[in-house]
Amino acid sequence: KILIVDDMPENIDVLGNILSEYKRIIALNGEKALQKAMSDNPPDLILLDIVMPDMDGYEVCQRLKTNEKSRDIPVIFITAKGEVEDETHGFEVGAVDYITKPVSPPIVTARVKTHLELKRAREELKRQNQELIEAARLREDVERITRHDLKNPLSLIIGFPQVLIETAKDLSEKQVKYLKRIEEAGYRMLDMINRSLDL
């Protein structure tokens, strides 16, 4: 969905015809553009004129980029202002592209397509990143629970051999040796668990 912002209806008609394959919404001034961009159903891309009454395109773009709801919507300036300073200022306030009027339909189509694809790619990366964060959090929770649950039976594995050695009267030397090896293995496991907790 593309939001076309221009105070001249004929300019909106030209862009609307060029971008007929997309869903288009329009705004004739900056205030309406901000309302539509910050709505619950925002556009995927904004084509924004600079020279408009009340609020120019630069201010609209700045306000879009400072609002959490609209800051990730790409903005392309489409304007008759063709000086280098105008273009530079457009990028400084947060635009992703700058097209001068009169527009060339193939250029408008190509740039719109490119920025929509870039936006989709960014959203996909953001989604994948969120999934990785959730997976890492889940793994940490499982590991923490597992380590905690391992310590309880381990205390028995470490403690009981010593109890048996001290209380059982008829243990052979070989049995005592095996019990001590069980106890040592338990301490080694405990050390590994403690180290993994430190890590």
Backbone hydrogen bonds, N-H to C=O, Kabsch-Sander energy under -0.5 kcal/mol:
donor,donor_aa,acceptor,acceptor_aa,energy
2,I,23,K,-2.9
3,L,45,L,-2.7
4,I,2,I,-0.6
4,I,25,I,-2.9
5,V,3,L,-0.6
5,V,47,L,-3.2
6,D,4,I,-0.6
6,D,27,A,-1.9
11,N,8,M,-1.0
12,I,8,M,-1.5
13,D,9,P,-2.2
14,V,10,E,-2.0
15,L,11,N,-2.3
16,G,12,I,-2.9
17,N,13,D,-2.3
18,I,14,V,-1.9
19,L,15,L,-2.3
20,S,17,N,-1.1
22,Y,19,L,-1.9
25,I,2,I,-2.7
27,A,4,I,-2.1
33,A,29,N,-1.9
34,L,30,G,-2.4
35,Q,31,E,-2.1
36,K,32,K,-2.4
37,A,33,A,-2.5
38,M,34,L,-2.0
39,S,36,K,-0.9
44,D,1,K,-3.0
45,L,1,K,-1.2
46,I,74,P,-2.4
47,L,3,L,-3.0
48,L,46,I,-0.6
48,L,76,I,-2.8
49,D,5,V,-2.0
52,M,50,I,-1.1
55,M,53,P,-2.8
57,G,50,I,-2.7
60,V,56,D,-2.1
61,C,57,G,-2.7
62,Q,58,Y,-2.5
63,R,59,E,-2.5
64,L,60,V,-2.3
65,K,61,C,-2.4
66,T,62,Q,-1.1
67,N,63,R,-0.5
67,N,64,L,-0.8
70,S,67,N,-0.7
71,R,67,N,-1.9
73,I,70,S,-1.7
76,I,46,I,-3.1
77,F,75,V,-0.5
77,F,97,D,-2.1
78,I,48,L,-2.3
79,T,99,I,-2.2
82,G,80,A,-1.0
87,E,83,E,-2.1
88,T,84,V,-3.0
89,H,85,E,-2.6
90,G,86,D,-2.1
91,F,87,E,-2.0
92,E,88,T,-2.2
93,V,89,H,-1.9
94,G,91,F,-1.0
95,A,90,G,-2.2
96,V,75,V,-2.9
97,D,75,V,-1.1
99,I,77,F,-3.4
101,K,79,T,-2.5
107,I,104,S,-0.5
108,V,104,S,-2.5
109,T,105,P,-2.7
110,A,106,P,-2.4
111,R,107,I,-2.7
112,V,108,V,-2.5
113,K,109,T,-2.3
114,T,110,A,-2.5
115,H,111,R,-2.5
116,L,112,V,-2.1
117,E,113,K,-2.3
118,L,114,T,-2.4
119,K,115,H,-2.0
120,R,116,L,-2.3
121,A,117,E,-2.5
122,R,118,L,-2.5
123,E,119,K,-2.4
124,E,120,R,-2.4
125,L,121,A,-2.4
126,K,122,R,-2.5
127,R,123,E,-2.4
128,Q,124,E,-2.7
129,N,125,L,-2.7
130,Q,126,K,-2.2
131,E,127,R,-2.2
132,L,128,Q,-2.3
133,I,129,N,-2.3
134,E,130,Q,-2.4
135,A,131,E,-2.6
136,A,132,L,-2.5
137,R,133,I,-2.3
138,L,134,E,-2.5
139,R,135,A,-2.6
140,E,136,A,-2.4
141,D,137,R,-2.3
142,V,138,L,-2.7
143,E,139,R,-2.8
144,R,140,E,-2.6
145,I,141,D,-2.5
146,T,142,V,-2.8
147,R,143,E,-2.7
148,H,144,R,-2.3
149,D,145,I,-2.9
150,L,146,T,-2.1
151,K,147,R,-1.4
152,N,148,H,-0.9
154,L,150,L,-1.5
155,S,151,K,-1.7
156,L,152,N,-0.9
157,I,153,P,-2.1
158,I,154,L,-2.4
159,G,155,S,-2.3
160,F,156,L,-2.8
162,Q,158,I,-0.6
163,V,159,G,-1.6
164,L,160,F,-2.9
165,I,161,P,-2.5
166,E,162,Q,-2.2
167,T,163,V,-2.2
168,A,164,L,-2.6
176,V,172,S,-2.2
177,K,173,E,-2.1
178,Y,174,K,-2.2
179,L,175,Q,-2.5
180,K,176,V,-2.4
181,R,177,K,-1.8
182,I,178,Y,-2.2
183,E,179,L,-2.3
184,E,180,K,-2.6
185,A,181,R,-2.5
186,G,182,I,-2.2
187,Y,183,E,-2.2
188,R,184,E,-2.2
189,M,185,A,-2.4
190,L,186,G,-2.5
191,D,187,Y,-2.5
192,M,188,R,-2.2
193,I,189,M,-2.4
194,N,190,L,-2.7
195,R,191,D,-2.3
196,S,192,M,-2.2
197,L,193,I,-2.0
198,D,194,N,-2.1
199,L,195,R,-2.6
